[in-house]
Amino acid sequence: MVFPDEIKNFLQSLIKAKKNLHLYPDNNPIYIKTLDDLYNRLATLLDSQDDITLTFKQFDIFYNSELVYHNDDKQESLALFFFKDGVREISFKKGIPKEEFEDFMKIISSDFERELVDDDVVTLMWEKDFRFIQYVVDDTILLEDEGYEEMATKQVIASASSEDQILKAYEEAFGIQKAPTINIVPLTNEDLRNIVEQIENEPLDKSDKMLILLFEMLYLADGQAEFEEITDLIKSAIKYAVEHGNLKALIHTLKSIKEITDKKLFPEKLLIILKGVEYFCNSQIIIKSFGNVLDQGIEYDEDLIQELSQVMDSSAIPHFVNILGQLNNISSRRTIIRILSELGKKDIKLLARGMSDRRWYVVRNIIYVLRQIKDRTVMEFLTKALYHPDKRVKKEAIRAVGELGDSSAVQNLRDCLDDEDESVRINAVKAMGRIESPLSRKYLLEYINNSRFNEKSFTEKRELLLALSRYRDREVVETLTRMLKKRSLFKKTKLTETKAAAAFALGVMKEKSAYNLLKRFVNDKNTLLRENAQMAIKRLGDV
């Protein structure tokens, strides 16, 4: 059993290691010793139990519901480092390979503020496809661009500046003067108590009551003209309510209209007028007002957002997509993502049209929403996104295609294997491995048997062979063992990397027939090949 104090000590060591690994290259003795010490400490902890799970709050880390770390320094807090990217839980599993742990440490040691890192912690962990490190994330997490935040801020500043000029013009035009001095009468304690009591008992926004009365007045309207006047008042009350953050009023209005129209409580010509109110509730005016409220920092209960998503009409989808590219903070965008993930089900093709937006970050967010909906009817749009000029959009589209598991996209994924960016190629390999179609297998074998394969990085070769290892047939085993046996007088470093990747894949397959072959390399002088052979042998021993 691992005790909380042991976890506290481990986390302190991890924080120190995180700094050291960032400072030194991976061939530096300090880097190697730091990583070895931390890995050995984790392995020792896992000797006594199957896994260690850490739960993250904003500034706190918990182990078995007990606080084991707290730091509210926004620059230094390890808890906030994970929490801000949506990580809510991380589990380390018994038997974690040193290589996987090193990949994890490299990710968290990156300086995301200063280095040219395109993705966040969650995305980088996803790309590594960890098997012994599992994590739970907030599903609304998006991949954001730093320039996006900066651009939005500049737009707000520019807007504020122009509004100041307008106010100044009003003052000059109308000769607005300061109000005359007023004699203030002091209040007694009794007066203050009465005022406080009235404020506490009086709701700030009375639009709910107003709307209830207006809907009652519809039944008393004398003719069409008066009916129209009341619906105009309802529109004004809705706009006021939304501008003041009152979503319940909007939800109540949409539910009331649906009930009236379903039961046909008014003549057809009046129902058409009432439908105009429903259209207004789903209009750009209301959605934009809602976005402005979100950017002011108002937060809503998830159940309320879910209810809003269910009562709104699909005609609101383009307006939500539009403000998705205008909102200034992450929490606002997350709320819109939640709404679109539910509302988008009502018209998926209308939602998918948002992928033609010229802003790459809007396109990527729409693809993320489609991933949540998991409807294969959008494959046509997703496959087009695989050829988007921005690699961040490509990678999000590749993930979506891989998760949907539609074999019709395998040919498009094969095209991605020729992309100039390695991270795009690796994501395409993982997606093809997940789909596990005969065509995926064919393309992977062809790519691996190509002469260019040996020139790839070790990471890319490992991911290719790992994807191929999912098929577990005789031809795949023979391909991997042939790689492990291969010898050459030239480019020995690259060949050794290929052998190490093949050993890793055979270990994952738990291919017993490769045991004696793998045994030859457990004492090899090359560290990479030796460690991967040892790791494979260990996995075979667990069979």
Residue pairs with C-beta under 8 A, 6 or more apart in sequence:
1 48
1 49
2 45
2 48
2 49
2 52
2 63
4 63
4 64
4 66
4 68
6 45
7 45
7 52
7 54
7 63
7 68
8 68
8 69
10 41
10 42
10 45
11 61
11 68
11 69
11 78
13 37
13 38
13 41
14 38
14 78
15 78
16 34
17 34
17 35
17 37
17 38
17 105
17 109
18 78
18 105
18 108
18 109
19 109
20 30
20 31
20 34
21 31
21 34
21 35
21 105
21 106
21 109
22 109
22 110
22 111
24 30
24 31
24 34
25 31
26 32
26 106
35 98
35 101
35 102
35 105
38 101
38 105
39 98
39 101
39 102
42 52
42 92
42 96
42 101
43 96
45 52
46 52
46 92
46 93
46 94
46 95
46 96
47 94
49 94
50 93
50 94
51 91
51 92
51 93
51 94
52 63
52 91
52 92
53 63
53 89
53 90
53 91
54 61
54 62
54 63
54 68
54 89
54 90
54 91
55 61
55 62
55 63
55 65
55 88
55 89
56 62
56 79
56 82
56 83
56 87
56 88
56 89
56 90
57 79
57 83
58 79
58 80
58 83
59 70
59 71
59 72
59 77
59 79
59 80
59 83
60 67
60 69
60 70
60 79
61 67
61 68
61 69
61 70
61 78
61 79
62 68
69 78
69 79
70 79
71 77
71 78
71 79
71 80
74 80
81 108
81 121
82 90
82 121
85 120
85 121
85 122
85 137
85 141
86 122
86 137
86 138
86 140
86 141
87 121
87 122
87 135
87 136
87 137
88 136
88 137
88 138
89 135
89 136
90 133
90 134
90 135
90 136
91 133
91 134
91 135
92 132
92 133
93 131
93 132
93 133
93 134
94 132
95 132
95 538
95 542
96 132
96 133
97 132
97 535
98 531
98 535
99 531
99 532
99 535
100 128
100 130
100 131
100 132
100 133
101 133
103 128
103 130
104 125
104 128
104 130
104 133
107 121
107 124
107 125
107 128
108 121
110 117
110 124
111 117
112 120
112 121
117 124
118 391
118 392
118 423
119 127
119 143
119 392
119 395
119 423
120 141
120 143
120 144
122 135
122 137
122 141
123 143
123 395
125 133
125 135
126 399
127 423
127 426
127 427
127 430
129 430
129 463
129 466
131 508
138 334
139 372
140 334
140 337
140 338
141 334
142 330
142 333
142 334
142 337
142 364
142 365
142 368
143 364
143 368
143 392
143 396
144 330
144 333
144 361
145 360
145 361
145 392
148 361
149 328
149 329
152 326
152 327
152 328
153 328
155 326
156 328
170 176
187 195
204 244
205 240
205 241
205 244
205 245
205 246
205 249
207 237
207 238
207 240
207 241
207 244
207 246
207 249
208 241
208 246
208 248
208 249
208 252
210 237
211 234
211 237
211 238
211 241
211 249
211 252
211 253
212 252
214 230
214 233
214 234
214 237
215 234
215 256
217 230
218 227
218 230
218 231
218 266
218 274
221 227
221 230
224 269
224 270
224 273
227 266
227 270
227 273
228 273
231 273
231 274
231 276
231 277
234 253
234 277
235 277
235 280
237 249
238 249
238 250
238 253
238 277
238 280
238 281
238 286
239 285
239 286
239 289
241 249
241 250
242 249
242 250
242 286
242 289
242 290
242 293
243 289
243 292
243 293
244 293
245 293
245 296
245 298
247 290
247 300
247 304
247 308
248 304
250 281
250 286
250 308
251 304
251 307
251 308
251 311
253 277
253 281
254 278
254 281
254 311
254 312
255 311
257 274
257 275
257 277
257 278
257 281
258 278
258 311
259 265
260 266
260 271
260 274
261 271
261 274
261 275
264 271
266 274
278 313
279 313
279 315
280 286
281 312
282 312
282 313
282 315
282 316
282 319
283 316
283 319
284 319
284 322
287 316
287 319
287 320
287 322
287 323
288 319
288 323
290 323
291 323
291 326
291 327
291 332
291 336
294 327
294 331
294 332
294 335
294 336
295 327
295 328
295 329
295 332
297 329
297 331
299 331
300 335
302 338
305 335
305 338
305 339
306 338
306 342
308 339
309 338
309 339
309 341
309 342
309 343
310 342
312 339
312 343
313 346
314 343
314 346
314 347
314 350
316 343
317 340
317 343
317 344
317 346
317 347
317 350
317 351
317 354
318 350
318 353
318 354
320 336
320 339
320 340
320 343
321 340
321 351
321 354
321 357
321 362
321 366
323 336
324 333
324 336
324 337
324 340
324 354
324 362
324 365
324 366
325 357
325 359
325 361
325 362
327 333
327 336
333 365
337 365
337 368
337 369
337 372
340 351
340 366
340 369
341 369
341 372
341 373
344 351
344 369
344 370
344 373
345 373
345 375
348 370
348 373
348 375
348 377
348 378
349 377
349 378
351 366
351 369
351 370
351 373
352 366
352 370
352 378
352 381
354 362
354 363
354 366
355 363
355 366
355 367
355 381
355 384
355 385
356 363
357 363
357 366
360 388
360 390
360 392
360 393
361 392
363 385
363 388
363 390
363 393
364 390
364 392
364 393
364 396
367 382
367 385
367 393
367 396
367 397
367 400
368 396
368 400
370 378
370 381
370 382
370 400
371 396
371 399
371 400
371 403
374 403
374 404
376 404
376 406
379 401
379 404
379 406
379 408
379 409
382 397
382 400
382 401
382 404
382 409
383 397
383 401
383 408
383 409
383 412
385 393
385 394
385 396
385 397
386 394
386 397
386 398
386 401
386 409
386 412
386 413
386 415
386 416
387 394
387 412
387 415
388 394
388 397
391 419
391 421
391 423
391 424
394 416
394 419
394 424
394 427
395 423
395 424
395 427
398 413
398 416
398 424
398 427
398 428
398 431
399 427
399 431
401 409
401 412
401 413
401 431
402 413
402 427
402 430
402 431
402 432
402 434
402 435
403 434
405 434
405 435
406 435
407 435
407 437
407 439
407 440
409 435
410 432
410 435
410 437
410 439
410 440
410 443
411 439
413 428
413 431
413 432
413 435
413 440
414 428
414 432
414 443
416 424
416 425
416 427
416 428
417 425
417 428
417 429
417 443
417 447
418 425
419 425
419 428
422 457
422 459
422 460
425 460
426 459
426 460
426 463
429 444
429 460
429 463
429 464
429 467
430 463
430 467
432 440
432 443
432 444
432 467
433 440
433 444
433 466
433 467
433 468
433 470
436 470
436 471
440 467
441 468
441 471
441 476
444 464
444 467
444 468
445 468
445 475
445 476
445 479
447 453
447 464
448 464
448 465
448 468
448 479
449 479
453 461
453 464
453 498
454 491
454 494
454 495
454 498
455 494
456 464
457 497
458 497
458 500
458 501
458 528
461 497
461 498
461 501
462 500
462 501
462 504
462 505
464 501
465 480
465 483
465 501
465 502
465 504
465 505
466 504
466 505
466 508
468 476
468 479
468 480
468 505
469 476
469 480
469 505
469 506
469 508
469 509
472 509
476 509
477 506
477 509
477 511
477 513
477 514
480 502
480 505
480 506
480 509
480 511
480 514
481 502
481 506
481 513
481 514
481 517
483 498
483 499
483 501
483 502
484 499
484 502
484 503
484 506
484 514
484 517
484 518
484 521
485 517
486 495
486 498
486 499
487 495
488 495
496 526
496 528
496 529
497 528
499 521
499 529
500 526
500 528
500 529
500 531
500 532
500 533
501 532
503 518
503 521
503 529
503 532
503 533
503 535
503 536
504 532
504 535
504 536
506 514
506 518
506 536
507 518
507 532
507 535
507 536
507 537
507 538
507 539
507 540
508 536
508 539
510 539
510 540
510 542
510 543
511 540
512 540
512 543
514 536
514 540
515 537
515 540
518 533
518 536
518 537
518 540
519 533
519 537
520 533
521 529
521 530
521 533
522 530
522 533
522 534
522 537
523 530
524 530
524 533
